[in-house]
Amino acid sequence: MEENNTLTIFSANEESPGSYTCQVSTDLDSENLVQNLKVLEKSRVVEHPRHLTVKQGDSYELECAISTDPELLSSLMISWRHNKMEMALASGGQNQMMGKSSLVLVADDATVGGRYDCVAVTRLDSVTSRGSYVKVDGMDYQHCLSKLSCFA
């Protein structure tokens, strides 16, 4: 209990949900206020996009799957980042359904190579996948490994 009569639960877990009652008593009266606490499952990445090497001109698909509490599923939005920049996708570029997202791209030039991240956001939390690196076959990425300048 804090000085201002606030109850703080620092590490809510599966034993934390339930009804909590605040009781205030004076010489003249007493009052009870009941609050219900619900603990939801944290969102997490259950399928990370994989590393790929593709030939120039080929299409490829990156997939990502997110597990979230059923109560958060309606607010779940999955987006993609390329080299840490949010991707503006055409309507056909991304398929999203029930916590899964796939990104379909064409390796039309070397600029599609680099790091891809799947980012999931709900009304209560967010989670980002491990980075997936796409290499367009024939491009020299050796200088990138030491500096990470290609993927910054």
N, C-alpha and C positions, 0 to 999 in steps of 0.2 A: 504494500500500500504506500503510495506516494504522499508527500506532505499536503497536497491539495485534494486528498481523498480520492485519488484516481487509482484504479487497479490496472496494473500493466502486466501483461503476460508476454515475456520476452521470447520464449521458444515454444510456440504453440505446437502441439503434436496430436496424435489420435486420441489421447486421453483428455485433451483440453475442452472439447465441445461440451455444451450443456448450458444450464441456466445459472446465472450469477445474480445474486440479490444484493442491492445496496440498501442499507437501512440507516435512516437518519432519525435520531430521537432528541427531543427537547423536553423541558419540564412540562410543556403544554400538549405535545402531540408527538406522534412518530409516523414515519412514512417509509414505505418500501417501494423500490423500483427494481423490476426484474428485467435483465437483458439476456438474450440468448446468443451464445457464441457458436458459430459454425466454422470449422476448419476445412479448407479446400485443398486438394492435391496441387502441389507445385507443377507448373508446366515443365516438360523436359523433352529434349530431342531423343527420340528412340531410333531414328535412322538418319545418319549423317550423310551428306552428299559425298561421293567418292572421287578420288583423284582420277583424271583421265588424260590420255594422250590421243588426240584426234588428228585426222588428216585434213588439210585445208580443203574446204568445200563440203565436208561431211557435216551432217547434223548430229547433235548429241543431246542427251537428256541427263539432267541432274535431279536427284530425288531427295526429299527430306520428309521425315515423319515426326510429328509432335504428339505427345501424350499430355492431355490436360484434364482437369476435373470436368465432369459432364456439365456442371453449372457454368463453366467458362467457355464451353465449346462454341456457343453462339457469338461470342465476342472475339473469337480467335481469328487473327489476320496473319497470314504468312507472306513475307516479302523476301526479296533476294538483293544481295549486295555484290557488286563486282569491284574488286580492288578497293574495298571499304566504302564504295559510293553506292547509294541507293539506286536501284535500276528502275527506269521508267519503262514498263513493259507494254507492248501492244497487246490487244485483247487475246490473241492466240499464243502469246509467249509463255503463259503460265497456266497450269491446271491445278486447282486447289479443291480438295474434297475431304471432309471429315478428318482434319488434322494431317493430311498428306499434301505435299506440293511437289510438282515436277516442273522443271524449267527446261524448255526445248530451245536450243540455239543452233545456228549454223556457223561453222568456222570459216567465214568468208574472208577473213584476214587475221593477222597475228594479234590484233587488238582484243579479240575475244579470249585470248589466253590470259591467265592470271588466277587470282584467288576469288572464289565464290563462297558466300555465306548465306545460310538460310536464317531468317529472323522471324520469330513468332512472338506476337504481342496479344495479350488478353486485357480485359479491363482491370486486372489486378497484378499481372506480372509479365515478364518477357524473358526469352531465352534465345541464344544464338548458337548455331551449330559450329562444329569444328570447321576450319577452313578447308575447302576442297580446291586443289590446284588443277587447272586445265592447261595443258601444253598443246599448242598447235605444232604438229610434226614438221620439222624442218627449221623451226626457229631456235636460235641459240639462247638458252636461259641460264647458262653457267654463270654469267656475270651477275645475275639476279640473286643467286643463292647466297653470295657473300654480303651483298648490299641490301637485298630485299627491295631494291628501287623499282623493280617491275611491278611489285605487288603492293606498294605503299599507297 
